Amino acid sequence: MSKLERLLKLLAVLLDTAIPLSAGDLRQRIGGYPDVDATFRRTFERDKDDLRSMGVTIRVASVPGTEPPIDGYIVDQDEYAGQDPGLTPEELAALHLAAALVRADELGDDAFWKLGGTGEIDTEPSGSMGAISSTEEAGVLHSAIAERRVASFTYLGVERALEPARMSFTRGQWYVSGHDRTRGAERVFRVDRINGAITLGEPNAYERQPARGPEVVRTWELGDEDPVTARVKIDAEVALWARVHLRADEIEHLDDGSVVVRALVSNTDAFRDWVLTFLDNAEVLEPPHLRTMITDWLRETVESA
């Protein structure tokens, strides 16, 4: 069994369980771990660290009915969220897996099917394992993507005409990205910051862009500000994220396992949100004004709490 397959099975079991499971229970259910106990423990610890570094919250709690208490593991479903894997036929399997694992509140049972699913899939979700809160705006934008309608709305006081390509759900917020006709370039918008109603144009109004593949949507690059290059140090505990999602020429590896990544920033709000997802495991090294922007924002947040 490959490491990727083992990680996927581990995540699926942790999502599916209603009670914390011990390391021994997970070893038995997943398979593919080394037979030697000491080697299994080291491999299991690395797998948990890898999932956590990719944003999966794994809770540690006592397994019910054990005395003395035995540590068990479970994924907090309310904090688990996935990004839309794309709309091409090659990625529909991942789309239906996401539909089985996560229920999008208020979007309706057919919302995921409208993104490209067909009746040819002979398996149906037996029940959702997690819940993503939604809004009327998110539902409208999902429909716009499925039907290739231009979405017109006001964002931070500017009228936008967007060819929406993908929706993502990150840290409790919906984002929509695509080609912004107003700016003539790709942009990303936080849905809750859209002012007023969203108006949709005629169906089939544009050609859908190919999915990006494994690379994440770089929200910090999709802004109207003058671009500046930032350097961010990411601790070894979460450095896997950078190795998975960024290009090799954007990463500088340090001896302690941490990395320094280079990011071209033209959206400072999105850059701040991205850096803060690492909590205290990331530090902006330069330029000074971006470092000051984040520290001032944190200080104001603490003082107003």
C-alpha positions as CSV (number, residue, x, y, z in Angstrom):
1,M,0.0,0.0,0.0
2,S,1.4,3.4,-1.0
3,K,1.7,6.2,1.6
4,L,-0.9,8.3,-0.3
5,E,-3.4,5.4,-0.2
6,R,-2.7,4.9,3.5
7,L,-3.2,8.6,4.3
8,L,-6.5,8.6,2.4
9,K,-7.7,5.6,4.3
10,L,-6.6,7.0,7.6
11,L,-8.5,10.3,6.9
12,A,-11.6,8.4,5.7
13,V,-11.7,6.3,8.9
14,L,-11.2,9.3,11.2
15,L,-14.0,11.1,9.4
16,D,-16.4,8.2,9.6
17,T,-16.0,7.2,13.2
18,A,-18.4,8.6,15.8
19,I,-16.0,7.9,18.7
20,P,-12.2,8.3,19.1
21,L,-10.3,5.2,17.8
22,S,-7.0,3.9,19.4
23,A,-3.8,3.5,17.3
24,G,-4.4,-0.2,17.5
25,D,-7.9,0.0,16.1
26,L,-6.7,2.3,13.3
27,R,-3.9,-0.1,12.5
28,Q,-6.3,-3.0,12.1
29,R,-8.9,-1.1,10.1
30,I,-6.5,0.6,7.7
31,G,-3.8,-2.0,7.1
32,G,-0.6,-1.3,5.2
33,Y,1.3,-0.4,8.3
34,P,4.6,-2.2,9.3
35,D,4.3,-5.4,11.4
36,V,7.0,-4.3,13.9
37,D,5.3,-2.3,16.7
38,A,8.0,0.3,17.1
39,T,8.1,0.9,13.3
40,F,4.3,1.1,13.2
41,R,4.3,3.8,16.0
42,R,6.8,5.9,14.1
43,T,5.0,5.6,10.8
44,F,1.6,6.3,12.5
45,E,3.0,9.5,14.1
46,R,4.4,10.7,10.8
47,D,1.0,10.1,9.1
48,K,-0.8,12.1,11.7
49,D,1.7,14.9,11.4
50,D,1.3,14.9,7.6
51,L,-2.5,15.2,7.8
52,R,-2.2,18.0,10.3
53,S,0.3,19.8,8.2
54,M,-2.3,19.7,5.4
55,G,-4.9,21.4,7.5
56,V,-6.8,18.4,9.0
57,T,-7.7,18.8,12.6
58,I,-7.1,15.5,14.5
59,R,-8.5,15.5,18.0
60,V,-7.0,13.4,20.8
61,A,-9.5,12.0,23.4
62,S,-9.8,9.0,25.6
63,V,-11.4,5.9,24.0
64,P,-14.8,5.3,25.7
65,G,-14.8,2.5,28.2
66,T,-11.1,2.1,28.7
67,E,-9.5,2.0,32.1
68,P,-6.8,3.2,32.4
69,P,-7.7,5.7,29.6
70,I,-6.3,5.0,26.2
71,D,-5.7,7.8,23.7
72,G,-8.0,7.8,20.7
73,Y,-8.1,9.9,17.6
74,I,-10.9,11.5,15.6
75,V,-11.3,14.3,13.0
76,D,-13.4,17.2,14.1
77,Q,-16.0,17.2,11.3
78,D,-17.1,20.8,11.9
79,E,-13.6,22.0,11.2
80,Y,-12.9,19.7,8.2
81,A,-13.5,21.3,4.8
82,G,-12.5,20.4,1.2
83,Q,-11.8,22.5,-1.9
84,D,-13.8,22.0,-5.1
85,P,-11.6,19.6,-7.0
86,G,-12.6,21.0,-10.4
87,L,-15.2,20.4,-13.0
88,T,-13.5,18.3,-15.7
89,P,-14.7,14.7,-16.3
90,E,-11.4,13.3,-15.1
91,E,-12.1,14.7,-11.7
92,L,-15.7,13.7,-11.2
93,A,-14.7,10.7,-9.1
94,A,-13.1,13.1,-6.6
95,L,-16.2,15.3,-6.8
96,H,-18.6,12.5,-5.9
97,L,-16.3,11.4,-3.1
98,A,-16.5,15.0,-1.7
99,A,-20.3,14.9,-2.1
100,A,-20.3,11.7,0.0
101,L,-18.1,13.0,2.7
102,V,-19.4,16.6,3.1
103,R,-22.9,18.0,3.1
104,A,-23.3,21.6,2.0
105,D,-26.1,23.1,4.0
106,E,-28.9,25.0,2.1
107,L,-27.5,24.1,-1.3
108,G,-29.8,21.2,-1.8
109,D,-29.2,17.5,-2.6
110,D,-28.6,18.2,-6.3
111,A,-26.0,21.0,-5.9
112,F,-22.9,18.7,-6.4
113,W,-24.6,16.9,-9.3
114,K,-25.1,20.3,-11.0
115,L,-21.3,20.8,-11.0
116,G,-21.0,18.0,-13.6
117,G,-22.3,14.8,-12.1
118,T,-24.4,12.3,-14.1
119,G,-26.6,9.3,-13.3
120,E,-23.8,7.1,-14.6
121,I,-22.3,6.8,-11.1
122,D,-23.9,3.7,-9.6
123,T,-23.1,4.5,-5.9
124,E,-24.9,7.1,-3.9
125,P,-24.0,8.8,-0.6
126,S,-25.3,6.8,2.3
127,G,-25.1,9.9,4.6
128,S,-22.9,12.9,5.0
129,M,-20.0,12.9,7.4
130,G,-19.5,16.6,7.8
131,A,-21.3,19.9,7.3
132,I,-20.3,23.1,5.5
133,S,-22.4,26.1,6.2
134,S,-23.6,27.9,3.1
135,T,-25.4,31.1,2.0
136,E,-27.8,32.1,-0.7
137,E,-24.9,33.8,-2.5
138,A,-22.8,30.6,-2.5
139,G,-25.8,28.7,-4.0
140,V,-26.2,31.2,-6.8
141,L,-22.5,31.1,-7.6
142,H,-22.5,27.3,-7.7
143,S,-25.3,27.5,-10.2
144,A,-23.4,30.1,-12.2
145,I,-20.4,27.8,-12.5
146,A,-22.5,24.8,-13.5
147,E,-24.4,26.8,-16.2
148,R,-21.5,29.0,-17.2
149,R,-23.3,32.2,-16.5
150,V,-21.5,35.5,-16.0
151,A,-22.0,36.7,-12.4
152,S,-22.3,40.5,-11.9
153,F,-22.0,42.0,-8.4
154,T,-20.5,44.8,-6.4
155,Y,-17.3,44.0,-4.5
156,L,-15.6,46.6,-2.2
157,G,-17.4,49.4,-4.1
158,V,-16.5,48.2,-7.6
159,E,-18.9,46.6,-10.2
160,R,-17.5,43.2,-11.3
161,A,-18.4,40.9,-14.1
162,L,-17.0,37.5,-13.3
163,E,-16.8,34.2,-15.3
164,P,-16.8,32.0,-12.2
165,A,-14.7,28.9,-12.5
166,R,-14.4,27.3,-9.0
167,M,-15.7,27.6,-5.5
168,S,-13.6,26.8,-2.4
169,F,-14.3,26.6,1.3
170,T,-11.4,27.6,3.5
171,R,-11.4,28.4,7.3
172,G,-15.1,28.9,7.5
173,Q,-15.5,31.1,4.4
174,W,-16.6,30.6,0.8
175,Y,-14.4,32.0,-2.0
176,V,-15.2,32.2,-5.8
177,S,-12.5,32.6,-8.4
178,G,-12.5,33.0,-12.2
179,H,-11.9,35.5,-15.0
180,D,-12.9,39.0,-14.0
181,R,-14.0,40.8,-17.1
182,T,-13.8,44.1,-15.3
183,R,-10.0,43.7,-14.7
184,G,-9.3,41.4,-17.6
185,A,-7.5,38.9,-15.4
186,E,-8.2,36.1,-12.9
187,R,-9.4,37.2,-9.5
188,V,-10.7,35.6,-6.3
189,F,-13.5,37.0,-4.1
190,R,-14.6,36.2,-0.6
191,V,-18.3,35.6,-1.0
192,D,-19.4,37.3,2.3
193,R,-17.8,40.5,1.1
194,I,-20.0,40.8,-2.0
195,N,-22.4,43.7,-1.6
196,G,-26.0,43.3,-2.5
197,A,-27.5,40.8,-5.0
198,I,-25.7,38.7,-7.6
199,T,-27.1,39.0,-11.1
200,L,-26.5,36.1,-13.5
201,G,-26.3,36.4,-17.3
202,E,-27.3,34.0,-20.0
203,P,-26.2,30.3,-19.8
204,N,-23.1,29.0,-21.8
205,A,-21.7,32.5,-21.9
206,Y,-18.0,31.5,-21.7
207,E,-15.7,28.6,-22.1
208,R,-14.8,26.9,-18.8
209,Q,-11.1,27.0,-18.0
210,P,-9.2,23.8,-17.4
211,A,-8.8,22.8,-13.7
212,R,-5.5,23.8,-12.1
213,G,-4.7,20.3,-10.9
214,P,-3.0,19.9,-7.5
215,E,-1.8,23.5,-7.3
216,V,-3.9,25.6,-4.9
217,V,-5.6,28.9,-5.9
218,R,-3.0,31.5,-5.0
219,T,-5.4,34.1,-3.6
220,W,-2.5,36.4,-2.6
221,E,-1.7,36.8,-6.3
222,L,-5.2,37.7,-7.5
223,G,-5.5,41.3,-6.5
224,D,-5.3,44.8,-8.0
225,E,-2.4,46.1,-5.9
226,D,1.1,46.6,-7.2
227,P,2.8,43.2,-6.8
228,V,5.6,42.8,-4.2
229,T,7.7,39.7,-3.4
230,A,7.3,38.4,0.1
231,R,9.5,35.9,2.0
232,V,7.8,33.7,4.6
233,K,9.4,31.2,6.9
234,I,7.3,28.1,7.6
235,D,8.2,25.8,10.4
236,A,9.2,22.2,9.9
237,E,5.9,21.0,11.4
238,V,3.9,22.3,8.6
239,A,6.5,22.6,5.8
240,L,4.9,19.7,3.9
241,W,2.2,22.1,2.7
242,A,4.8,24.2,0.9
243,R,6.4,21.1,-0.7
244,V,3.0,19.9,-1.9
245,H,1.5,23.1,-3.2
246,L,4.4,25.4,-4.3
247,R,7.0,25.1,-7.1
248,A,10.5,24.0,-6.2
249,D,11.9,27.3,-7.3
250,E,9.7,29.1,-4.7
251,I,11.1,27.1,-1.7
252,E,14.3,27.4,0.2
253,H,15.0,24.5,2.5
254,L,16.7,25.1,5.8
255,D,18.7,22.7,7.9
256,D,16.1,22.4,10.7
257,G,13.4,21.2,8.3
258,S,11.7,24.5,8.0
259,V,11.4,26.3,4.6
260,V,11.4,29.9,3.4
261,V,8.9,30.4,0.6
262,R,8.7,33.3,-1.9
263,A,5.2,34.7,-2.8
264,L,4.3,37.4,-5.3
265,V,1.6,39.4,-3.4
266,S,-0.9,41.7,-5.1
267,N,-3.8,41.0,-2.5
268,T,-2.5,41.9,1.0
269,D,-5.8,40.8,2.7
270,A,-5.6,37.3,1.1
271,F,-1.8,37.2,1.9
272,R,-2.6,37.9,5.6
273,D,-5.3,35.3,5.7
274,W,-3.0,32.7,4.1
275,V,-0.1,33.4,6.6
276,L,-2.5,33.2,9.6
277,T,-3.7,29.8,8.6
278,F,-0.3,28.5,9.9
279,L,-0.9,30.2,13.3
280,D,2.4,30.6,15.0
281,N,4.2,28.3,12.6
282,A,4.9,31.0,10.0
283,E,6.7,34.3,10.1
284,V,6.9,37.0,7.4
285,L,10.5,38.0,6.9
286,E,10.1,40.6,4.3
287,P,9.1,43.2,3.1
288,P,8.8,45.2,6.3
289,H,5.5,46.7,5.4
290,L,3.8,43.4,5.1
291,R,5.3,42.1,8.3
292,T,4.1,45.3,10.1
293,M,0.6,45.0,8.5
294,I,0.2,41.5,10.0
295,T,1.6,42.3,13.4
296,D,-0.5,45.5,13.7
297,W,-3.7,43.5,12.7
298,L,-2.9,40.8,15.3
299,R,-2.3,43.5,18.0
300,E,-5.6,45.3,17.2
301,T,-7.5,42.0,17.3
302,V,-6.1,41.1,20.7
303,E,-6.8,44.6,22.1
304,S,-10.4,44.6,20.8
305,A,-11.2,41.1,22.1
